[in-house]
Amino acid sequence: MKLKFLGTRGNIEARTRRHGMHSSLTVSYYGKEVMIDCGEDWLEEVEHLKARAIVVTHAHPDHAWGLKDGAPCPVYATEESWERMEDFGIQDGRGIALREPSDIEGIIFEAFPVDHSTRAPAVGYRVTAGEVTIFYVPDVVWIRDREEALSGAKVYIGDGATVTRSMVRKIEGTLIGHTPLRTQLTWCQKVGVPRAIFTHCGSEIVEGDERTLGAKIRDLAQERGVEAEIAHDGMELVLR
């Protein structure tokens, strides 16, 4: 399994050379490539993408609005996301059911519901290619069925909106927002995921001193017996 972070920037104004495009990941296996998320930054680029399919975590602008004028390949999303994307110019839109593994170009995707937004319900994806499994969740407050989602995963790819400060709030009894990176590392510790990479970076990372923050994150991870790093645009990783 080969991973490439096409973009690592969250829904913020700030951008740098390392975090210039909305968060998106490609997963490749035996030459077949699937893209996860296609935010508004990608609107003018989508026709040039090489992915054979696009999978959407949720229908917020920084995750799905690059598809407003259509897509050059099949697009997979949950029923709740399609309700918000029904006016997009997508010719080949396909459903993906919660907690039912789907074979997309030889790569298995299983959607786990997560708490993040009431207006655009989100999922994280357990992605398996061959014997390698990762979990990808760029926007998250809480992962439902977390142990099943993360069990056996080599890498957790999570929400880098905030390092230690909580961005979680409650609306009508429902938690929304972003859980701190520190808490996500604790999830990895509890389930036994050995490595964490953080994307969808917020202002704290994008506008901050990434060397200092990177060291802080590695310390937080080491305390929990986990390796951790911040992703950047163009970063590649091969997992065997």
Buried (B, 14 or more C-beta within 10 A) or exposed (E): BBBBBBBBBBBBEBBBEBBBBBBBBBBBBEEBBBBBBBBBBBBEEBEEBEBBBBBBBBBBBBBBBBBBEEBBBBBBBBEBBBEBBEEBEBEEBBEBEBBEEBEBBEBBBBBBBBBBBEEBBBBBBBBBBEEBBBBBBBBBBBBBBBEBBBBBBBBBBBBBBBBEEEBBEEEEEEBBBBBBBBBBBBBBBEBEBEBBBBBBBBBBBBBBEBEEBBEBBBEBBEEBEBBBBBBBBBBEBEBE
